[in-house]
Amino acid sequence: MAWHDEPLAVLDLEATGVDVATARIIEIALLLVDPDGVPTVLTEGLVDPGFPLPEGVTAITGITTADLTERGRPPAEVLAAARAEIDRLVAAGTPIVIYRATYDWPLLAAECARHGLRRLPAVPPAILVDPLVLDRHVDRYRKGKRTLGVVAEHYRVPFDGAHRARADALAAVAVARRIALTHPEVRVGGEALVELQRHAHETWKRSFNAHLARIGAARPPVTEVWPTG
């Protein structure tokens, strides 16, 4: 069986910002999803960073400071639970789906370091599956945005509740499976799958940054790299 026919873990984080050096996780969903799409919760819930949320974050996610104060768990507690589950997943060889792994994995690594937890496993042996990277690889010239909502619609994956961790996670794992079903070239496993995505991300980044330079775009170039550890 190829990886998309097997149980897949999926990780999604909601956070206070886009800079992994300063952002704080406010919600996490780490699930194990069987081939029929049925999830088992490994770690899930709100995380209280200990300070008021920016209004923009509440506007996007619907999560309020009161939600975190009343129902959020301490970051160190949640992160330790997630970190232990990730070790088990990596030991079992279970791929971990993360939409835009170039952000979520470094953010999780930064938060683990902030709270004195062990470093995340290297990639590989951790096998990350990023549906965003795979979609750009298999359908390079498709026009339009590649947000999770847009990509889910493209692959006819039902998606309700954007910008909440569980909904985003379930959509991401369904998109990953749909891409593999549609494009046999990504059905490689283990280190080969990691290397395919590393190369695909770097190829896209060079092309996109060259495009920004040609049009004199005001936005900065993309600097995110494929996770290594």
KEVEXVO-479385 format. One record per residue (C-alpha): x, y, z. Coordinates in steps of 0.5 Angstrom, whole numbers, padded with zeros to 4 digits, always signed. Layout:
residues N
XYZ;...
END
This chain:
residues 229
+0000+0000+0000;+0002+0007-0001;+0002+0012+0004;-0005+0015+0003;-0008+0008+0004;-0005+0008+0011;-0007+0012+0017;-0004+0019+0017;-0003+0024+0023;-0004+0031+0022;-0002+0037+0025;-0005+0044+0025;-0004+0050+0029;-0007+0057+0030;-0003+0062+0032;-0002+0070+0034;+0002+0072+0028;+0006+0070+0022;+0013+0070+0025;+0015+0064+0028;+0020+0067+0033;+0015+0071+0036;+0008+0068+0035;+0005+0064+0040;+0001+0057+0039;-0007+0059+0041;-0010+0052+0039;-0007+0045+0037;-0010+0039+0033;-0006+0033+0033;-0010+0027+0030;-0009+0020+0027;-0014+0019+0021;-0016+0012+0019;-0016+0011+0011;-0024+0012+0012;-0023+0019+0015;-0025+0017+0022;-0020+0021+0027;-0017+0019+0033;-0015+0025+0038;-0008+0025+0040;-0007+0032+0043;-0013+0038+0042;-0015+0044+0045;-0014+0051+0046;-0007+0054+0049;-0007+0060+0053;-0001+0064+0052;-0002+0069+0058;-0003+0075+0054;-0009+0078+0050;-0010+0076+0043;-0009+0081+0038;-0016+0083+0035;-0014+0081+0028;-0013+0074+0030;-0020+0074+0034;-0023+0076+0027;-0019+0071+0023;-0020+0065+0028;-0026+0067+0032;-0022+0065+0038;-0022+0071+0044;-0018+0072+0050;-0024+0070+0054;-0024+0063+0051;-0017+0062+0052;-0017+0065+0059;-0023+0060+0061;-0021+0054+0057;-0014+0054+0055;-0009+0050+0058;-0002+0052+0059;+0003+0052+0053;+0008+0047+0057;+0003+0042+0058;+0000+0042+0051;+0007+0042+0048;+0009+0036+0052;+0003+0032+0050;+0004+0034+0043;+0012+0032+0043;+0011+0025+0046;+0006+0024+0041;+0010+0026+0035;+0016+0021+0038;+0011+0016+0038;+0009+0017+0031;+0016+0018+0028;+0018+0011+0031;+0012+0008+0028;+0014+0011+0021;+0007+0014+0021;+0007+0020+0016;+0005+0027+0019;+0001+0032+0014;+0002+0039+0016;-0001+0044+0011;+0005+0049+0010;+0010+0045+0014;+0015+0051+0013;+0011+0055+0018;+0008+0050+0023;+0014+0045+0024;+0019+0051+0026;+0013+0054+0030;+0012+0048+0034;+0020+0047+0034;+0020+0055+0037;+0015+0054+0042;+0018+0047+0045;+0025+0051+0045;+0021+0056+0049;+0018+0052+0054;+0025+0047+0055;+0022+0041+0051;+0027+0037+0047;+0028+0039+0040;+0023+0036+0035;+0026+0030+0031;+0030+0031+0024;+0026+0031+0018;+0027+0025+0016;+0026+0020+0020;+0020+0024+0021;+0016+0024+0015;+0012+0030+0014;+0007+0031+0008;+0005+0038+0006;-0001+0038+0001;+0001+0045-0001;+0008+0043-0003;+0005+0037-0007;-0001+0041-0010;+0004+0046-0013;+0009+0041-0015;+0003+0037-0019;+0000+0043-0022;+0005+0048-0022;+0001+0053-0027;-0006+0053-0024;-0008+0060-0023;-0010+0063-0017;-0009+0063-0009;-0007+0056-0006;-0010+0057+0001;-0013+0051+0004;-0020+0053+0003;-0018+0054-0004;-0014+0048-0005;-0020+0044-0002;-0025+0046-0006;-0020+0045-0012;-0020+0038-0010;-0027+0037-0008;-0026+0036-0001;-0031+0039+0004;-0029+0044+0009;-0033+0048+0014;-0030+0052+0020;-0023+0055+0017;-0018+0057+0021;-0020+0053+0027;-0015+0047+0028;-0019+0041+0028;-0023+0043+0021;-0016+0045+0018;-0013+0039+0020;-0019+0034+0017;-0019+0038+0011;-0011+0038+0010;-0011+0030+0011;-0017+0029+0006;-0013+0034+0001;-0007+0030+0002;-0010+0023+0000;-0014+0026-0006;-0007+0029-0009;-0004+0022-0008;-0010+0019-0011;-0010+0024-0017;-0002+0024-0018;+0001+0017-0018;+0008+0021-0018;+0007+0023-0011;+0006+0016-0008;+0013+0015-0006;+0015+0013+0001;+0019+0015+0007;+0025+0019+0005;+0024+0019-0002;+0017+0023-0001;+0021+0028+0004;+0026+0029-0001;+0021+0030-0007;+0018+0036-0003;+0024+0039-0001;+0026+0039-0008;+0019+0042-0010;+0019+0047-0005;+0026+0050-0007;+0024+0050-0014;+0017+0053-0013;+0021+0058-0008;+0026+0060-0014;+0021+0061-0019;+0016+0065-0015;+0022+0070-0012;+0024+0071-0019;+0017+0073-0021;+0017+0078-0016;+0024+0081-0018;+0021+0081-0025;+0015+0085-0023;+0018+0089-0018;+0014+0087-0013;+0014+0091-0006;+0013+0084-0002;+0019+0081+0001;+0022+0074-0003;+0020+0068+0000;+0025+0065+0005;+0022+0059+0008;+0026+0053+0008;+0023+0046+0008;+0024+0043+0015;+0030+0039+0017;+0030+0038+0024;
END
